[in-house]
Amino acid sequence: MVDNDVATKTKTKVKPKLDKPKLYKVILFNDDYTPREFVIVVLKAVFRMSEEAGYRVMMTAHKLGSCVVVVCTKDIAETKAKEAIDLAKEMGFPLMFTTEPEE
């Protein structure tokens, strides 16, 4: 008589818990030198906004001093802010965008 004492182990599937990536705000700051029309061009070109949305964001920044343009992941936010600043510098304007974590 042969005893086959084979212990079977059941494998439990571990489902890794994925956290959502932290979101970052891209903020436009008002300045007294960059023409309003150019700000709208930058918002349309870099952030893919419509003429009306770009105008609203530009006017909000003009009236309040700053305005959140978009909320997205860190890499995208930093890339968009840099693109917009570089475009403004290329045209000789001091337009400023920053990124900060969303609370």
N, CA, C and O atoms as a DFTB+ gen file, in Angstrom:
412 C
 N C O
     1  1       0.828      -1.166       0.000
     2  2       0.000       0.000       0.000
     3  2       0.885       1.247       0.000
     4  3       1.799       1.364       0.816
     5  1       0.613       2.170      -0.909
     6  2       1.433       3.362      -1.070
     7  2       0.633       4.560      -0.555
     8  3      -0.501       4.808      -0.963
     9  1       1.260       5.274       0.339
    10  2       0.619       6.492       0.863
    11  2       1.150       7.686       0.092
    12  3       2.351       7.957       0.090
    13  1       0.288       8.362      -0.531
    14  2       0.667       9.587      -1.229
    15  2       0.134      10.774      -0.439
    16  3      -0.955      11.285      -0.699
    17  1       0.914      11.183       0.507
    18  2       0.521      12.346       1.306
    19  2       1.051      13.597       0.623
    20  3       2.110      14.122       0.967
    21  1       0.308      14.037      -0.319
    22  2       0.706      15.222      -1.058
    23  2      -0.122      16.389      -0.537
    24  3      -1.352      16.374      -0.598
    25  1       0.547      17.363      -0.043
    26  2      -0.152      18.553       0.450
    27  2      -0.326      19.517      -0.714
    28  3       0.635      19.874      -1.395
    29  1      -1.522      19.915      -0.920
    30  2      -1.770      20.883      -1.990
    31  2      -1.901      22.265      -1.381
    32  3      -2.613      22.490      -0.403
    33  1      -1.203      23.144      -1.988
    34  2      -1.256      24.531      -1.533
    35  2      -2.109      25.314      -2.516
    36  3      -1.942      25.221      -3.732
    37  1      -3.003      26.067      -1.968
    38  2      -3.799      26.921      -2.842
    39  2      -3.130      28.278      -2.918
    40  3      -2.741      28.868      -1.909
    41  1      -3.013      28.744      -4.126
    42  2      -2.391      30.049      -4.315
    43  2      -3.476      31.112      -4.252
    44  3      -4.505      31.021      -4.921
    45  1      -3.223      32.101      -3.447
    46  2      -4.165      33.216      -3.381
    47  2      -3.675      34.294      -4.328
    48  3      -2.497      34.647      -4.354
    49  1      -4.595      34.789      -5.083
    50  2      -4.234      35.847      -6.022
    51  2      -4.218      37.172      -5.280
    52  3      -5.191      37.571      -4.639
    53  1      -3.087      37.831      -5.390
    54  2      -2.945      39.135      -4.754
    55  2      -3.150      40.193      -5.829
    56  3      -2.409      40.270      -6.810
    57  1      -4.157      40.988      -5.618
    58  2      -4.448      42.035      -6.577
    59  2      -3.783      43.324      -6.074
    60  3      -4.170      43.863      -5.037
    61  1      -2.790      43.806      -6.806
    62  2      -2.108      45.015      -6.327
    63  2      -3.065      46.208      -6.347
    64  3      -3.824      46.418      -7.294
    65  1      -2.996      46.960      -5.282
    66  2      -3.845      48.146      -5.181
    67  2      -3.123      49.311      -5.857
    68  3      -2.032      49.706      -5.447
    69  1      -3.739      49.838      -6.877
    70  2      -3.136      50.938      -7.614
    71  2      -3.776      52.250      -7.179
    72  3      -4.997      52.408      -7.189
    73  1      -2.925      53.168      -6.805
    74  2      -3.411      54.493      -6.443
    75  2      -3.531      55.330      -7.698
    76  3      -2.762      55.178      -8.647
    77  1      -4.507      56.214      -7.684
    78  2      -4.633      57.141      -8.803
    79  2      -3.461      58.113      -8.741
    80  3      -3.035      58.497      -7.651
    81  1      -2.940      58.513      -9.888
    82  2      -1.818      59.462      -9.855
    83  2      -2.268      60.803      -9.296
    84  3      -3.405      61.230      -9.496
    85  1      -1.350      61.458      -8.590
    86  2      -1.664      62.782      -8.055
    87  2      -1.867      63.752      -9.209
    88  3      -1.169      63.691     -10.221
    89  1      -2.815      64.631      -9.044
    90  2      -3.097      65.607     -10.079
    91  2      -2.440      66.944      -9.751
    92  3      -2.270      67.308      -8.588
    93  1      -2.081      67.656     -10.803
    94  2      -1.422      68.955     -10.668
    95  2      -2.182      70.011     -11.461
    96  3      -2.739      69.735     -12.524
    97  1      -2.191      71.212     -10.926
    98  2      -2.834      72.342     -11.591
    99  2      -1.791      73.112     -12.392
   100  3      -0.665      73.310     -11.936
   101  1      -2.173      73.537     -13.575
   102  2      -1.354      74.471     -14.345
   103  2      -2.005      75.831     -14.152
   104  3      -3.186      76.014     -14.448
   105  1      -1.226      76.778     -13.653
   106  2      -1.759      78.096     -13.303
   107  2      -1.153      79.168     -14.211
   108  3       0.061      79.228     -14.406
   109  1      -2.019      80.000     -14.753
   110  2      -1.629      81.136     -15.590
   111  2      -1.613      82.378     -14.712
   112  3      -2.562      82.625     -13.968
   113  1      -0.534      83.166     -14.795
   114  2      -0.432      84.415     -14.045
   115  2      -0.562      85.604     -14.979
   116  3      -0.029      85.607     -16.089
   117  1      -1.276      86.605     -14.514
   118  2      -1.446      87.831     -15.290
   119  2      -0.156      88.654     -15.248
   120  3       0.547      88.674     -14.237
   121  1       0.139      89.319     -16.340
   122  2       1.230      90.295     -16.345
   123  2       0.773      91.509     -17.154
   124  3      -0.226      91.450     -17.871
   125  1       1.503      92.585     -17.031
   126  2       1.105      93.834     -17.688
   127  2       1.721      94.011     -19.078
   128  3       1.552      95.063     -19.693
   129  1       2.425      93.009     -19.574
   130  2       3.159      93.169     -20.823
   131  2       2.670      92.283     -21.964
   132  3       2.746      92.672     -23.129
   133  1       2.171      91.097     -21.634
   134  2       1.746      90.167     -22.677
   135  2       0.361      90.555     -23.188
   136  3      -0.571      90.682     -22.394
   137  1       0.210      90.745     -24.492
   138  2      -1.107      91.115     -25.038
   139  2      -2.140      89.995     -24.820
   140  3      -1.821      88.807     -24.870
   141  1      -3.354      90.411     -24.583
   142  2      -4.443      89.461     -24.345
   143  2      -4.603      88.485     -25.506
   144  3      -4.830      87.293     -25.301
   145  1      -4.482      88.999     -26.712
   146  2      -4.662      88.150     -27.892
   147  2      -3.615      87.039     -27.939
   148  3      -3.914      85.908     -28.321
   149  1      -2.376      87.375     -27.543
   150  2      -1.320      86.376     -27.548
   151  2      -1.580      85.309     -26.489
   152  3      -1.314      84.131     -26.726
   153  1      -2.095      85.703     -25.326
   154  2      -2.416      84.731     -24.270
   155  2      -3.440      83.728     -24.801
   156  3      -3.322      82.527     -24.561
   157  1      -4.435      84.223     -25.518
   158  2      -5.458      83.339     -26.090
   159  2      -4.835      82.399     -27.116
   160  3      -5.187      81.220     -27.166
   161  1      -3.920      82.903     -27.929
   162  2      -3.229      82.056     -28.917
   163  2      -2.477      80.932     -28.210
   164  3      -2.529      79.783     -28.650
   165  1      -1.785      81.248     -27.130
   166  2      -1.035      80.233     -26.379
   167  2      -1.995      79.202     -25.787
   168  3      -1.737      78.001     -25.867
   169  1      -3.088      79.657     -25.199
   170  2      -4.052      78.731     -24.606
   171  2      -4.661      77.808     -25.665
   172  3      -4.898      76.628     -25.406
   173  1      -4.907      78.343     -26.836
   174  2      -5.451      77.524     -27.915
   175  2      -4.410      76.533     -28.424
   176  3      -4.726      75.361     -28.633
   177  1      -3.178      76.984     -28.624
   178  2      -2.129      76.146     -29.207
   179  2      -1.638      75.061     -28.245
   180  3      -1.500      73.902     -28.635
   181  1      -1.380      75.428     -27.016
   182  2      -0.775      74.489     -26.067
   183  2      -1.818      73.649     -25.333
   184  3      -1.634      72.448     -25.136
   185  1      -2.913      74.294     -24.931
   186  2      -3.905      73.605     -24.102
   187  2      -5.140      73.164     -24.887
   188  3      -6.094      72.643     -24.310
   189  1      -5.117      73.375     -26.206
   190  2      -6.202      72.945     -27.099
   191  2      -7.565      73.506     -26.679
   192  3      -8.573      72.801     -26.720
   193  1      -7.583      74.763     -26.279
   194  2      -8.829      75.415     -25.887
   195  2      -9.488      76.068     -27.087
   196  3      -8.836      76.400     -28.077
   197  1     -10.783      76.244     -26.977
   198  2     -11.499      77.001     -28.002
   199  2     -11.231      78.486     -27.773
   200  3     -10.698      78.875     -26.733
   201  1     -11.597      79.295     -28.729
   202  2     -11.438      80.756     -28.615
   203  2     -12.172      81.273     -27.375
   204  3     -11.631      82.085     -26.624
   205  1     -13.398      80.805     -27.164
   206  2     -14.223      81.278     -26.040
   207  2     -13.641      80.842     -24.693
   208  3     -13.576      81.635     -23.754
   209  1     -13.218      79.578     -24.606
   210  2     -12.630      79.086     -23.354
   211  2     -11.326      79.818     -23.054
   212  3     -11.072      80.184     -21.906
   213  1     -10.498      80.035     -24.074
   214  2      -9.247      80.771     -23.893
   215  2      -9.503      82.188     -23.414
   216  3      -8.790      82.698     -22.549
   217  1     -10.524      82.825     -23.979
   218  2     -10.874      84.191     -23.571
   219  2     -11.313      84.215     -22.103
   220  3     -10.907      85.098     -21.349
   221  1     -12.140      83.246     -21.700
   222  2     -12.610      83.203     -20.306
   223  2     -11.450      82.992     -19.334
   224  3     -11.380      83.651     -18.297
   225  1     -10.543      82.076     -19.667
   226  2      -9.390      81.825     -18.792
   227  2      -8.503      83.060     -18.723
   228  3      -8.055      83.446     -17.643
   229  1      -8.248      83.679     -19.868
   230  2      -7.403      84.877     -19.913
   231  2      -8.021      86.005     -19.087
   232  3      -7.312      86.679     -18.339
   233  1      -9.328      86.217     -19.212
   234  2      -9.992      87.297     -18.467
   235  2     -10.023      87.010     -16.964
   236  3      -9.901      87.929     -16.154
   237  1     -10.183      85.753     -16.596
   238  2     -10.148      85.393     -15.173
   239  2      -8.779      85.701     -14.590
   240  3      -8.682      86.267     -13.501
   241  1      -7.719      85.333     -15.305
   242  2      -6.361      85.632     -14.844
   243  2      -6.141      87.139     -14.801
   244  3      -5.483      87.643     -13.892
   245  1      -6.682      87.855     -15.768
   246  2      -6.528      89.310     -15.821
   247  2      -7.200      89.979     -14.624
   248  3      -6.639      90.896     -14.024
   249  1      -8.391      89.520     -14.285
   250  2      -9.155      90.135     -13.189
   251  2      -8.673      89.700     -11.810
   252  3      -8.620      90.510     -10.885
   253  1      -8.319      88.414     -11.669
   254  2      -7.967      87.878     -10.350
   255  2      -6.464      87.760     -10.106
   256  3      -6.035      87.531      -8.976
   257  1      -5.669      87.915     -11.157
   258  2      -4.219      87.803     -11.011
   259  2      -3.676      86.450     -11.424
   260  3      -2.520      86.343     -11.834
   261  1      -4.500      85.409     -11.320
   262  2      -4.098      84.079     -11.764
   263  2      -5.339      83.241     -12.016
   264  3      -6.439      83.589     -11.586
   265  1      -5.147      82.131     -12.721
   266  2      -6.270      81.260     -13.051
   267  2      -5.755      79.854     -13.321
   268  3      -4.712      79.683     -13.952
   269  1      -6.482      78.848     -12.848
   270  2      -6.147      77.465     -13.156
   271  2      -6.565      77.188     -14.595
   272  3      -7.724      77.381     -14.965
   273  1      -5.624      76.741     -15.389
   274  2      -5.882      76.473     -16.799
   275  2      -6.383      75.045     -16.981
   276  3      -7.376      74.813     -17.670
   277  1      -5.692      74.087     -16.358
   278  2      -6.036      72.675     -16.517
   279  2      -5.515      71.909     -15.304
   280  3      -4.563      72.337     -14.651
   281  1      -6.146      70.777     -15.009
   282  2      -5.689      69.879     -13.951
   283  2      -5.419      68.530     -14.612
   284  3      -6.291      67.954     -15.263
   285  1      -4.182      68.035     -14.429
   286  2      -3.792      66.777     -15.070
   287  2      -2.640      66.151     -14.287
   288  3      -2.255      66.660     -13.235
   289  1      -2.094      65.058     -14.794
   290  2      -0.979      64.405     -14.109
   291  2       0.261      65.308     -14.132
   292  3       0.359      66.234     -14.938
   293  1       1.190      65.020     -13.242
   294  2       2.370      65.866     -13.068
   295  2       3.174      66.043     -14.353
   296  3       3.524      67.166     -14.716
   297  1       3.466      64.951     -15.036
   298  2       4.282      65.023     -16.257
   299  2       3.630      65.894     -17.320
   300  3       4.288      66.728     -17.942
   301  1       2.338      65.695     -17.523
   302  2       1.629      66.478     -18.532
   303  2       1.569      67.941     -18.126
   304  3       1.785      68.824     -18.956
   305  1       1.276      68.209     -16.853
   306  2       1.190      69.588     -16.370
   307  2       2.515      70.317     -16.566
   308  3       2.538      71.442     -17.065
   309  1       3.611      69.685     -16.177
   310  2       4.919      70.323     -16.317
   311  2       5.289      70.540     -17.783
   312  3       5.869      71.567     -18.135
   313  1       4.956      69.578     -18.627
   314  2       5.255      69.700     -20.054
   315  2       4.464      70.841     -20.674
   316  3       5.021      71.644     -21.422
   317  1       3.169      70.924     -20.371
   318  2       2.316      71.979     -20.931
   319  2       2.776      73.362     -20.454
   320  3       2.843      74.300     -21.248
   321  1       3.089      73.486     -19.174
   322  2       3.544      74.769     -18.636
   323  2       4.845      75.196     -19.322
   324  3       5.001      76.360     -19.691
   325  1       5.770      74.261     -19.491
   326  2       7.046      74.584     -20.145
   327  2       6.830      74.974     -21.604
   328  3       7.437      75.930     -22.086
   329  1       5.970      74.242     -22.310
   330  2       5.665      74.563     -23.706
   331  2       5.127      75.987     -23.827
   332  3       5.545      76.749     -24.699
   333  1       4.197      76.335     -22.939
   334  2       3.568      77.659     -22.989
   335  2       4.585      78.761     -22.681
   336  3       4.598      79.795     -23.349
   337  1       5.425      78.549     -21.687
   338  2       6.452      79.541     -21.331
   339  2       7.451      79.700     -22.476
   340  3       7.831      80.817     -22.825
   341  1       7.874      78.574     -23.057
   342  2       8.829      78.623     -24.165
   343  2       8.257      79.360     -25.372
   344  3       8.961      80.129     -26.025
   345  1       6.993      79.126     -25.664
   346  2       6.340      79.811     -26.776
   347  2       6.299      81.327     -26.536
   348  3       6.544      82.118     -27.447
   349  1       5.988      81.710     -25.304
   350  2       5.949      83.135     -24.963
   351  2       7.345      83.758     -25.036
   352  3       7.505      84.860     -25.559
   353  1       8.346      83.061     -24.519
   354  2       9.724      83.580     -24.565
   355  2      10.196      83.753     -26.000
   356  3      10.878      84.722     -26.333
   357  1       9.822      82.802     -26.838
   358  2      10.193      82.853     -28.248
   359  2       9.657      84.128     -28.914
   360  3      10.281      84.684     -29.818
   361  1       8.496      84.571     -28.448
   362  2       7.876      85.778     -29.003
   363  2       8.236      87.036     -28.201
   364  3       7.787      88.134     -28.531
   365  1       9.045      86.872     -27.149
   366  2       9.520      88.015     -26.373
   367  2       8.580      88.476     -25.276
   368  3       8.639      89.633     -24.860
   369  1       7.709      87.588     -24.796
   370  2       6.765      87.956     -23.738
   371  2       7.074      87.220     -22.445
   372  3       7.538      86.080     -22.473
   373  1       6.819      87.872     -21.299
   374  2       7.126      87.255     -19.998
   375  2       5.972      86.429     -19.427
   376  3       5.852      86.316     -18.207
   377  1       5.138      85.863     -20.260
   378  2       3.978      85.085     -19.792
   379  2       4.446      83.964     -18.872
   380  3       5.404      83.258     -19.186
   381  1       3.765      83.799     -17.729
   382  2       4.220      82.829     -16.724
   383  2       3.134      81.813     -16.404
   384  3       1.980      82.166     -16.160
   385  1       3.527      80.545     -16.410
   386  2       2.692      79.431     -15.983
   387  2       3.466      78.654     -14.926
   388  3       4.686      78.521     -15.026
   389  1       2.778      78.145     -13.925
   390  2       3.413      77.267     -12.927
   391  2       2.534      76.040     -12.727
   392  3       1.384      75.998     -13.163
   393  1       3.101      75.047     -12.058
   394  2       2.326      73.864     -11.684
   395  2       2.399      73.705     -10.180
   396  3       3.402      74.041      -9.550
   397  1       1.316      73.186      -9.613
   398  2       1.309      72.863      -8.181
   399  2       0.337      71.713      -7.944
   400  3      -0.622      71.539      -8.696
   401  1       0.586      70.931      -6.897
   402  2      -0.308      69.796      -6.620
   403  2      -1.722      70.266      -6.279
   404  3      -1.923      71.301      -5.644
   405  1      -2.677      69.479      -6.718
   406  2      -4.061      69.766      -6.371
   407  2      -4.324      69.158      -4.997
   408  3      -3.906      68.034      -4.719
   409  1      -5.008      69.895      -4.152
   410  2      -5.288      69.374      -2.809
   411  2      -6.430      68.410      -2.817
   412  3      -6.797      67.879      -1.769
